[in-house]
Amino acid sequence: TGKVELEEVDPHLRGGRVENHLGKPLPVHSTEIRTLISPSLAVEQLNMTSALANYATEAVEMTSRLVMFSCLLIAVSGGVEDKAFWKRQGQARLKYSLQHKNVEKFAKNVILFVGDGMGMSTVTAARIYKGQRQGRTGEETELIYEKFPFVGLSKTYNVDRQVPDSAGTATAMFSGVKTNYGVLGLDARAAPMDCDASQNAWSSVDSLATWGQDSGRHAGLVTTTSVTHATPAAFYSHINHRDWECDTKIPAKHKSCVKDIARQLVENRPGSALRVILAGGQRMMGFTSEGDDNNDGCKRDDGRNLTEDWLKAGGGKRELVTTKQDLLNVDVGSTDYLMGLFSRCHIPYKSVRGEGHPSLVDMTIQAIRVLSKNPTGFILMVEGGRIDHGHHDNFARLALEEAVELEQAVEAAVEMTDPENTLIVVTADHSHSFTFNGYPLRGNDILGFANETDQVTQYETLSYANGPGYYSHRLNGTDSSPNNTWKDAATFTAEERADPYYRSVATFYLDHETHGGEDVPVFARGPFAHLLAGVYEQSYIAHAIGYAACIGPSQKLCAPRRFSSEAGVGALRSLWLLGLMGVVLVIHL
């Protein structure tokens, strides 16, 4: 057959079993571990394995040195963070930064992580929350992506709004074109909530998914929201309003103008060509299984089960899964297309998630394993979508749990990929009216009180400018003292405050807390990650990624450099072969 059998090296294979990034075993079949590949690909795999092994060794050594150095600093300074401590820490960081070298080889793979609503205050609070759960004071903790060498700030406004929504921001990030509030995959000429087929055709914009597919890469998406929700929908759809997720949500006068978002996923490219789709949203797809969510989303009225259409589409082996165990049992080696729909609407919050629902980490790992089979590479979008939902309801604890879970998914991706050929970007679509305030002591519970316990009225470190938490903390009566219009936060019991659905205080009542309008962070590592340093329009992110992978409109800029680079490599290869032939000839003579 011209093929050889080679054992595939999986970074999650340990001692004959597959494990996730936390060391928990995943079910594995022999057909997942052993794959048939061509001899040339076998050599490439061996080279990649060697490179990954070298990188892993270097990473372990670097981590060990940093840990030992941190311990040394504490020991030398007697555990006191005095001037010697900070000078040595600063010098250590400086040396680390000076050793960094930009990767200017084009990216084979791109993974874009989006923390929906994960503004800077959320990142900071999540960092402390993570550290305190590990028994530290928390402030000194680093999230995995905070160790990435390049950080930027993106300006998130929509074309028509000062404070944006997720549809407009995701369109900007994925297509490189800013648009109006609520619009997906169309530029600002398209009227929100008003469909005109001709105008939509003019204003349609392609996303990273299309750019990647056009280059021969495979594309996929992972999210904890419904698959038709705003952020994932911007990856594949073109529609005048984000709420048109299924046929019953499109106004009657526009039904003949545009397909609903769920239909576009299954019927139109790039959605129909996505190799991995892992999310919630069974109901929008017309899937008939029973769910366990209170929020069921929109219900189809056309009698169609779009998952059946997806399964019949052909092009290779397709797998549809609906539980965590089904997902972990997928035969990755033989699966060409993978769809997982794990809830009727959004996947439940991590804190209250049942055994049947996969984590964001589970989904990310399986997505990378399926997509990595393509020798040309892949484009993957991963969204921690429920950070945003927690904030909208003033559920600070839930939002932070979701943010920490996103970080764990990033960690898994870092472990599974090579920074020499994979660009990883972590960012947010927008922020929230979420504040981190007061003058709490070092190590103070991030979900606790901002002021001293002996003061008359205590208030929380984390709060919101608006939202439903207003009435949870408001007194019925008032007097002349402005702060006596609020309940003392200390009157809530420890059990009440530990409840995942405890609402943090909001200072202005709204049914639904709003987004924030400030810039959001962008963290990047890998090929051409340095292009994402600085302050820029959110739409620039797609252009930078496009250049790094040499796809989409940026090909005009990167193609000459890529051709020159490949020509140089080709020339060196030719010289090497000529030299080898000369040696063989001399030996033969």
GICORHU-V111515 format. One record per run of one state. SS is the DSSP state (alpha for helix, beta for strand, coil for the rest). FROM is the first residue (numbers start at 1). TO is the last residue. If there is no record, write none. Layout:
ss=(SS:SS)
from=(FROM:FROM)
to=(TO:TO)
This chain:
ss=(coil:beta:coil:beta:coil:beta:coil:beta:coil:alpha:beta:alpha:coil:alpha:coil:beta:coil:beta:coil:alpha:coil:alpha:coil:beta:coil:alpha:coil:beta:coil:beta:coil:alpha:beta:coil:alpha:coil:beta:coil:alpha:coil:beta:coil:alpha:coil:alpha:coil:alpha:coil:alpha:coil:beta:coil:alpha:coil:beta:coil:alpha:coil:alpha:coil:beta:coil:alpha:coil:alpha:coil:beta:coil:alpha:coil:alpha:coil:beta:coil:beta:coil:beta:coil:beta:coil:beta:coil:beta:coil:beta:coil:alpha:coil:beta:coil:alpha:beta:coil:alpha:coil:alpha:coil:beta:coil:beta:coil:beta:coil:beta:coil:beta:coil:alpha:coil:beta:coil:alpha:coil:alpha:coil)
from=(1:3:8:13:15:17:20:25:27:30:34:39:77:83:99:103:104:109:116:120:134:144:148:150:156:166:176:184:185:186:187:197:204:205:208:215:218:227:230:235:239:240:247:250:252:255:261:268:271:274:276:281:306:312:318:322:324:329:332:335:337:342:350:353:360:372:378:385:386:393:396:417:422:429:431:433:434:437:449:450:460:461:462:465:467:468:469:473:474:475:482:486:487:489:492:494:499:506:507:509:510:515:517:520:526:527:528:529:533:534:538:540:550:552:589)
to=(2:7:12:14:16:19:24:26:29:33:38:76:82:98:102:103:108:115:119:133:143:147:149:155:165:175:183:184:185:186:196:203:204:207:214:217:226:229:234:238:239:246:249:251:254:260:267:270:273:275:280:305:311:317:321:323:328:331:334:336:341:349:352:359:371:377:384:385:392:395:416:421:428:430:432:433:436:448:449:459:460:461:464:466:467:468:472:473:474:481:485:486:488:491:493:498:505:506:508:509:514:516:519:525:526:527:528:532:533:537:539:549:551:588:589)
